[in-house]
Amino acid sequence: MTQPNQFPSSGSEQKPPVTPDLWAQAASVSGAKKPADTPGWERSVLEKLAFSTLTEQRSARRWRTFTRLAWLVFLIFIVWWGLSRDMATTSKSGPHTAVVDIKGEIASGAEASAEYVVAALRSAFEDEGSKAVVLLVNSPGGSPVQAGIINDEIMRLKVKHGKPLYAVVEETCASAAYYIASAADEIYVDKASIVGSIGVLMDGFGFTGTMEKLGVERRLLTAGENKGFLDPFSPQTEKQRAYAQAMLDQIHQQFIAVVKVGRGDRLKETPEIFSGLFWTGQQAIELGLADKLGSLDFVAREVVHAEEIIDYTRRENVAERLAKRFGAAMGGGAAQALQSTMARLR
């Protein structure tokens, strides 16, 4: 009777399974001689296997280094190509109308920042082929600081180069955007454009009542009586409110002064003109906030008499975005390396 899980004898003697000779296989791979030929062959095989592994690791490191260098060369080429392209587009000859866009929010780091707009204006004014510069405006406003820098630079460039600057409003020219446009020799609008909003605001939220209802206690420690000024989770005192209002009034008066200088006798002052209201393009012409109806093509053809339009707007291109990301990655890697080094030093 056969035992469970056992095969019955076949009548012939069972041979034990053949165990592969791993040392022989390793020797054949590494090129070592057979055991019978050379005593101490095991050590020789192990040494050759170790050297082979080191060679493979060295080759892999070289390949990684080559790949990284290739990417670096590629990024450098992209940056060079982008910069050379920008130089080529800003080096023009022949009479033309230079255009600089002011679109979107006027803020530091945005495309309508003082950094980008001023650089574009300088290129446009300095080009000998440009007969005039046109600001193509479509912005709801933004930072009075950025607008003030651009306005001051426009006034300086007009005097230095003796070229006129016109503003052409598309959809909106409000608040800080009008602050900039007021420096133009003439402002052209569409009859349905939105123009004006000569005012200053500071907005925020207060959550003190909500916190009381929820039973949340605000724990704010400051050194200085007004250090927590405008904290949304702390009550605002009358003294702080008056201080903020005085600051806004001062900036508002700066805005008004710039508009009066830019528009001069064309401005028809009314009680509402500096109240923060805005008007259509047609109303803006009647109030002296704008001069005439007209588009970019109309100004280039009928006013500047140079129908060729060249865009000098400074924009962040693909090369610059890649360069910034590469710089951020390098900076992050350096920071991590520094942190790990400091951790080892502790």
C-alpha positions, 0 to 999 in steps of 0.5 A: 500500500502506497503512502499518501503523497508518495509515488510508487516505485517504478522498479528502477532506482530513483536518481537524486535531482541534479544540482546545477554547479553554480561555481562552474556557471560563474566561472564560465561567465567570468572566463575563469579556468575550470576548477580542475585546472587552477587551484583557488579558482573560487577567489578568482571568480569572485574577484572577476564578478566584483570587478564586473559589477564595479565596471557596470556601476561606473558605466551607469554613473557616466551615463547619468552624468552624460544625460544631465550634461545633455539636459543642461546644454539643451536648457542653455541652448533654449535660453540663448535661442529665446534671448536672441529671438527677443533681441531680433524682434526688438531690433527693427528698422524702417518706420513703424508704430511701436506697441506695448501691451498693458493687459491684466492686473498691474502688479509686481511679477505680472506681465503688466508689472513695471519691470516688464512694461518699462523695459518694453517702453525703453526698447520702443522709444530707443528704436530709430524706426519707431515714429510713436509708441502706443499703449494698448490698454485692457486692464482693471487696474492694480498697484499704484506703486507699479503704475506710478513707476510706469507713469514717471518713466513714460514722462521721462522717455517722451522728453528724452526721445521726443516721440509721442505716446498714445493710449488706445483703450480696448475693453477697460482702462480703470484705476491704476491703468488710467493712472498710466494712460494719463501720461499719454499725449492722447487717449483713444477709446471705443464708445463702449470702453470702460474708463475712469475709476479714479480712486484708491481702495484697501479691502479685507475681512473681519471675523471677530463676530464669527469667532465669538459665535464659534467660541474661538479665542484669538491669541495674538502677541505683538511688540508694538501697539499697532503691529497687529494693524489690519489683522482680520481676526482682531477688532479694528480701533477708530484710531487705526481706521482713521490712520488707514483712511488718511493713507488712502486719501494721500494716495488718492491725491497723488492719483488726482495730481497725476491725472490733472497734469496729464490731461490738463485743460482737457479735463472737465472737473465735476464732483464725481470725476475723482469719486471712483466712478467709471464711464463709457468711452463716449462719456469719457470723451465728454468729460475730458478723460479721453480724446477721441474714438479710435482703434490701434490700426486707426491710430497707426494709420491716421495719427502716426502715419506708420501702418506697420505695427511692431509689438515690443511687449515684454513677455516671459517666453518658454526659455525663461520659464524653463530657466526659472524652473531649472534654477528653482530645481537647482536651488531646491537641490542645494537647499536639501544638500545643505540641510542634510549636511547640517543634520550630519553636523549636529 
